[in-house]
Amino acid sequence: MRIWWNAVTGGAFYTRWSAVLSLLVASLFSVPSIGGTRPEDYLRGVVVAGLGWAVLAAALVPAAVAERMLRARPARAVVVLGSLVAVATCRSSVNDAVSVALFGLAPHGMPGARIATNLVTAFALLSIVAVITSRHAAALAAAQRLRDALDRVEVARARSEERARAVGGEIAGAVTDLREARERMLAGPVDFDAVRAFAERVRAVSHSLDRGLRERADTPVPRRAGPGRPPEPAPPVSHRLVAPPWFSVAPLYALGCFPFAVAAGGVGVGLGGLAGGILVDLLAGAATRRWAAAPRGGAAFVAVWLVAGVGMAGVTYAFLPAIGTLGLVPVLAVPLVAVLVSLCRDALARARADERRATTGLADAAREAAAADVRAQAPVRRAVDILHGRAQGACVVFAARVDDREPTADEVADFRGRTEAAFHALLHPADTDPATARDALDGLVDAWRSAVTVSCRVEADAAAMLAGLAASDRIVTAVNEALVNAVKHSAARVADVRVDRTPAGALRVRVTSPGRLAPSRRSGLGTNQPGIRLFQDGDDVVFEITVADAVAPRTPHS
């Protein structure tokens, strides 16, 4: 029911697909009875129904425009359902007027049965089309958002990888410059002011590296040139004729004819036709899945449902033997409905597959971009720490020694050795230097900022836990999936990441983004794992992970 309501109120109930389907149904299958049951009488009905459809379609144009202009869902529902009831109710009168004007004959049949048939047919068929097209459009929109984000993340990854290749040269150049400055200082008069000047140079190099790191993090990532990553091309039509959902073809046709059948032969005839439609659909559905499954070709599919149409014609004549030419309508109606439903189902399946591919690609690209960002930033952060700590520490010690006297040869050698050890550590970082969970989270958030406006808050009591925790794949994967979810289900492209501690002292990461969580999405994304929740909070979707094994050690009471 919720899916149907979303289709009715989504702003795209009246589309070109609903127009095409309603034209086919109105002008070929649901035609008025004019004169009798001969073929020429059926052709008169086709002409009248086609012209009547044009009049009613023109009357629906204001409703279609209003549907797209309105923003409130209840107002859209009133416009869509009200106009659909009005058109279905007026269709018999419009057809009568057209028939009298063209042929001087009024269609026969009970007005109530004709109106009921029009209402059932309109609501059933157009609702199915609206559900399929709305879900297809939503899947396409989500896939496009994911592809756009993927393009930006890949640009950011390429930039980070380029930066990672260049950062070694920058650090090596800085070390060469500092070595030359140190040797020039030691070659001249060595006093407090000279050492302080060298220390200022070390600080300037450190600040320059840190400033470059911050500027690169704040520089927006440009969009990739060109139209962006296209979706997968559609396969040939013969490969797209997949089996329609069970009971979506022949029973639907029988349901549309139910009011007419009741008026012509009673409730028993109507129920008999519906039962016959169910039986025909079961046989045709089984045959389609056995012999006509894609991509074996469309000929077998059409042949199966053409036989099903003949079967429905047989059901019609069995209950209404005097119906005449109208009894042959299902021979074409049933296979045509089967093809339309099949193509719609295939389009929806392909859109979902495209969305899944884009989701997987974006998640993988974001992880790779985060790793590249860490690789690019880690040497610079480490260089800043070493220059601030070890190199400037050596300067402080040496400056104290030369404050009021000349340094000894051993003191000069000690200063040179301390600074040289710091420079060697800059050029040859230890392979065992592990990244922390904070490094991994910062790298992921920086990578995502190319595609989403991400704010990240780490509470003071959680910062120390992150800094002391080894890089956690569980945390990074969970946040990554939550940000993918934010792109997929919302065009806002805004997310807030907050890290804090629970009352029990465990580490908790919460990602909040605007959006509406579908019932089927309350599971998945790893939410079946302990410590992970996905829930709706007002207009926001919240993804939360609690890392119980990251509980901070408690200080024992004295």
Secondary structure, DSSP 8 states (H G I E B T S, - for coil): -HHHHHHHHSS-SS-HHHHHHHHHIIIIIS--B-SSSSHHHHHHHHHHHHHHHHHHHHHHHHHHHHHHH---HHHHHHHHHHHHHHHHHHHHHHHHHHHHHHHS---BS-HHHHHHHHHHHHHHHHHHHHHHHHHHHHHHHHHHHHHHHHHHHHHHHHHHHHHHHHHHHHHHHHHHHHHHHHHHHHHS---HHHHHHHHHHHHHHHHHHHHHHHHHHHS-----SSS---------HHHH-----TTSSHHHHHHHHHHHHHHHH-HHHHHHHHHHHHHHHHHHHHHHHHH--TTS-HHHHHHHHHHHHHHHHHHHHHH-TT-GGGGGHHHHHHHHHHHHHHHHHHHHHHHHHHHHHHHHHHHHHHHHHHHHHHHHHHHHHHHHHHIIIIIHHHHHHHHHHTSSS---HHHHHHHHHHHHHHHHHHHS--TT---BHHHHHHHHHHHHTTTSEEEEEE-HHHHHHHHHSB--HHHHHHHHHHHHHHHHH-SS-EEEEEEEE-TTS-EEEEEEEE----GGGSS-TTTTSTTEEEEEETTEEEEEEEEGGG--------
